[in-house]
Amino acid sequence: MPDPEETPARLAEIPNLTVLPGAPLSRYTRFGIGGPADVYAETGSAEAFIAALAEIRASGLPLVVIGGGTNLIVSDRGFRGVVLRYRGDRLMAANQRVMAEAGAVLQDLVDFTIDRGLRGLETLAGIPGSVGAAVYGNAGAYGHSISERVIGVRFYDGAAVRVFSNEDCRFEYRESVFKRHKDWIVFSTELRLDPADAAALRKIAGDILAVRNQKFPVTMKCAGSIFKNLLFKDLPSAAAAEVPESAVREGKVPAAWFLERVGAKGISRGDIHVADYHANLIYNCGAGTAADLCALIHELKSRVAARFGLELEEEVQYVG
Ligand SMILES: Cc1cc2nc3c(=O)[nH]c(=O)nc-3n(C[C@H](O)[C@H](O)[C@H](O)COP(=O)(O)OP(=O)(O)OC[C@H]3O[C@@H](n4cnc5c(N)ncnc54)[C@H](O)[C@@H]3O)c2cc1C
């Protein structure tokens, strides 16, 4: 096995790969939290990305792939291994089909489709992050998710580049096959959209953006919702009996409904706060740490478990 100590130097020899030893991951997360990675590397070239993966795997070093860092909690100790980011961001359209590379900003894809009078992604307006992570976590809002429009996903499984159909991706609410195979890297996705009036789509997206920007100011250091909403059919019967019909939307109960009832709004630990207007929104006031953030999440989960006998599941992903 090659000496892991030499990995940064070997990575630096790969053309088109930017390599930053010791990079602070707080710079790459919207929470603004996270210690250093042994190595951070990024590239817009699929070939360079695959070469880097081969090098890292040969070295035996741990690896994590990130996108825009908008849904990550990185440990204060950082990550002992290599953090890789794929930045290929091409967007292409042919008739009603659109190809988007994983490193593209999701909002750029939304704007790209709206500008071409293509309907289907406008309700995703304002969801931060990259296209690759949106596929990975089946991002969505306002009753729609990206999976409704995905025809196929091109990804690397560690040995070869493969293409999965929508069905192969096993999309569910905030889930996909890629969440269950964390070593599979999404390179691009193909989507099918419907023709529509661009001005009408722009209005829908603009209205959604205005609401979202109020709820999540663009400078807020957060990850959106911390916990997934819960499927009503999966609730323990005692908890289900307490939920009023009016709280159930599209078969789901917002995690915030349970959190509000255990007094989550406005509580804090250090510089980490639960918003006083939204019980499922936690943000860093500036000097917050991952330790405080994780402790607050643990506190909220414990309160909900004790009161309702159910376990909230994080939507955010942990690194380190
Ligand atoms: C203010 C705010 C509001 C939000 N609102 C919503 C919302 O309404 N709906 C919603 O669904 N989400 C929402 N989110 C969460 C977040 O925007 C999504 O989860 C988004 O898809 C994360 O994208 P990212 O590029 O930042 O991914 P990251 O946070 O960097 O990574 C998230 C996960 O994706 C994996 N990943 C990243 N790129 C790839 C790839 N190419 N291949 C395989 N795996 C990959 C990472 O390993 C990680 O596990 C919100 C977040 C914020 C901050």
Ligand as a Chemical Component Dictionary entry (heavy atoms), coordinates in Angstrom:
data_LIG
# 
_chem_comp.id                   LIG 
_chem_comp.type                 NON-POLYMER 
_chem_comp.pdbx_formal_charge   0 
_chem_comp.three_letter_code    LIG 
# 
loop_
_chem_comp_atom.comp_id 
_chem_comp_atom.atom_id 
_chem_comp_atom.alt_atom_id 
_chem_comp_atom.type_symbol 
_chem_comp_atom.charge 
_chem_comp_atom.model_Cartn_x 
_chem_comp_atom.model_Cartn_y 
_chem_comp_atom.model_Cartn_z 
_chem_comp_atom.pdbx_ordinal 
LIG C1  C1  C 0 -31.378 27.505 3.993  1  
LIG C2  C2  C 0 -31.515 26.082 3.521  2  
LIG C3  C3  C 0 -32.733 25.624 3.056  3  
LIG C4  C4  C 0 -32.866 24.312 2.605  4  
LIG N1  N1  N 0 -34.083 23.899 2.115  5  
LIG C5  C5  C 0 -34.198 22.659 1.614  6  
LIG C6  C6  C 0 -35.437 22.229 1.025  7  
LIG O1  O1  O 0 -36.408 22.960 0.960  8  
LIG N2  N2  N 0 -35.479 20.968 0.515  9  
LIG C7  C7  C 0 -34.409 20.123 0.540  10 
LIG O2  O2  O 0 -34.516 19.003 0.030  11 
LIG N3  N3  N 0 -33.246 20.504 1.099  12 
LIG C8  C8  C 0 -33.112 21.725 1.635  13 
LIG N4  N4  N 0 -31.928 22.124 2.204  14 
LIG C9  C9  C 0 -30.832 21.161 2.346  15 
LIG C10 C10 C 0 -29.792 21.249 1.189  16 
LIG O3  O3  O 0 -29.978 22.376 0.415  17 
LIG C11 C11 C 0 -29.893 20.009 0.313  18 
LIG O4  O4  O 0 -29.691 18.855 1.076  19 
LIG C12 C12 C 0 -28.873 20.055 -0.828 20 
LIG O5  O5  O 0 -29.210 19.069 -1.781 21 
LIG C13 C13 C 0 -27.440 19.864 -0.345 22 
LIG O6  O6  O 0 -26.577 20.199 -1.413 23 
LIG P1  P1  P 0 -25.010 20.441 -1.224 24 
LIG O7  O7  O 0 -24.403 20.486 -2.577 25 
LIG O8  O8  O 0 -24.770 21.593 -0.355 26 
LIG O9  O9  O 0 -24.564 19.084 -0.523 27 
LIG P2  P2  P 0 -23.597 18.854 0.717  28 
LIG O10 O10 O 0 -24.234 19.454 1.925  29 
LIG O11 O11 O 0 -22.225 19.247 0.397  30 
LIG O12 O12 O 0 -23.666 17.277 0.837  31 
LIG C14 C14 C 0 -24.857 16.624 1.205  32 
LIG C15 C15 C 0 -24.665 15.130 0.951  33 
LIG O13 O13 O 0 -24.599 14.909 -0.446 34 
LIG C16 C16 C 0 -23.512 14.052 -0.758 35 
LIG N5  N5  N 0 -23.039 14.435 -2.107 36 
LIG C17 C17 C 0 -22.698 15.670 -2.524 37 
LIG N6  N6  N 0 -22.341 15.651 -3.814 38 
LIG C18 C18 C 0 -22.452 14.353 -4.218 39 
LIG C19 C19 C 0 -22.213 13.666 -5.448 40 
LIG N7  N7  N 0 -21.790 14.303 -6.555 41 
LIG N8  N8  N 0 -22.423 12.336 -5.489 42 
LIG C20 C20 C 0 -22.845 11.662 -4.375 43 
LIG N9  N9  N 0 -23.082 12.244 -3.201 44 
LIG C21 C21 C 0 -22.889 13.581 -3.114 45 
LIG C22 C22 C 0 -22.484 14.349 0.325  46 
LIG O14 O14 O 0 -21.600 13.248 0.511  47 
LIG C23 C23 C 0 -23.376 14.570 1.538  48 
LIG O15 O15 O 0 -23.655 13.338 2.193  49 
LIG C24 C24 C 0 -31.760 23.441 2.660  50 
LIG C25 C25 C 0 -30.530 23.905 3.156  51 
LIG C26 C26 C 0 -30.410 25.221 3.583  52 
LIG C27 C27 C 0 -29.085 25.712 4.072  53 
# 
loop_
_chem_comp_bond.comp_id 
_chem_comp_bond.atom_id_1 
_chem_comp_bond.atom_id_2 
_chem_comp_bond.value_order 
_chem_comp_bond.pdbx_ordinal 
LIG C1  C2  SING 1  
LIG C2  C3  SING 2  
LIG C2  C26 DOUB 3  
LIG C3  C4  DOUB 4  
LIG C4  N1  SING 5  
LIG C4  C24 SING 6  
LIG N1  C5  DOUB 7  
LIG C5  C6  SING 8  
LIG C5  C8  SING 9  
LIG C6  O1  DOUB 10 
LIG C6  N2  SING 11 
LIG N2  C7  SING 12 
LIG C7  O2  DOUB 13 
LIG C7  N3  SING 14 
LIG N3  C8  DOUB 15 
LIG C8  N4  SING 16 
LIG N4  C9  SING 17 
LIG N4  C24 SING 18 
LIG C9  C10 SING 19 
LIG C10 O3  SING 20 
LIG C10 C11 SING 21 
LIG C11 O4  SING 22 
LIG C11 C12 SING 23 
LIG C12 O5  SING 24 
LIG C12 C13 SING 25 
LIG C13 O6  SING 26 
LIG O6  P1  SING 27 
LIG P1  O7  DOUB 28 
LIG P1  O8  SING 29 
LIG P1  O9  SING 30 
LIG O9  P2  SING 31 
LIG P2  O10 DOUB 32 
LIG P2  O11 SING 33 
LIG P2  O12 SING 34 
LIG O12 C14 SING 35 
LIG C14 C15 SING 36 
LIG C15 O13 SING 37 
LIG C15 C23 SING 38 
LIG O13 C16 SING 39 
LIG C16 N5  SING 40 
LIG C16 C22 SING 41 
LIG N5  C17 SING 42 
LIG N5  C21 SING 43 
LIG C17 N6  DOUB 44 
LIG N6  C18 SING 45 
LIG C18 C19 SING 46 
LIG C18 C21 DOUB 47 
LIG C19 N7  SING 48 
LIG C19 N8  DOUB 49 
LIG N8  C20 SING 50 
LIG C20 N9  DOUB 51 
LIG N9  C21 SING 52 
LIG C22 O14 SING 53 
LIG C22 C23 SING 54 
LIG C23 O15 SING 55 
LIG C24 C25 DOUB 56 
LIG C25 C26 SING 57 
LIG C26 C27 SING 58 
# 
